[in-house]
């Protein structure tokens, strides 16, 4: 359960960074 929680946060962090990158490009 703990590993899944960490993995979920990791994916959210990557997704957030991806969104920020896209915003800075436009």
Sine and cosine of phi, psi and omega as CSV:
sin_phi,cos_phi,sin_psi,cos_psi,sin_omega,cos_omega
0.00,0.00,-0.65,0.76,-0.03,-1.00
-0.91,0.41,-0.65,0.76,-0.02,-1.00
-0.89,0.45,-0.64,0.77,-0.01,-1.00
-0.90,0.43,-0.61,0.79,0.00,-1.00
-0.91,0.42,-0.69,0.72,0.01,-1.00
-0.90,0.43,-0.68,0.73,-0.01,-1.00
-0.89,0.46,-0.63,0.78,0.00,-1.00
-0.91,0.42,-0.67,0.74,0.02,-1.00
-0.91,0.42,-0.63,0.77,0.00,-1.00
-0.88,0.47,-0.71,0.71,0.00,-1.00
-0.91,0.41,-0.66,0.75,0.01,-1.00
-0.88,0.47,-0.65,0.76,-0.01,-1.00
-0.90,0.44,-0.69,0.73,0.01,-1.00
-0.90,0.43,-0.70,0.72,-0.02,-1.00
-0.89,0.46,-0.66,0.75,0.01,-1.00
-0.90,0.44,-0.70,0.72,0.02,-1.00
-0.90,0.44,-0.61,0.79,0.02,-1.00
-0.90,0.44,-0.67,0.74,0.01,-1.00
-0.91,0.42,-0.66,0.75,0.00,-1.00
-0.91,0.42,-0.63,0.77,0.02,-1.00
-0.89,0.46,-0.69,0.72,-0.01,-1.00
-0.89,0.45,-0.64,0.77,-0.02,-1.00
-0.91,0.42,-0.64,0.76,-0.04,-1.00
-0.95,0.33,-0.43,0.90,0.00,-1.00
-0.96,0.28,-0.63,0.78,-0.07,-1.00
-0.99,0.15,0.00,0.00,0.00,0.00
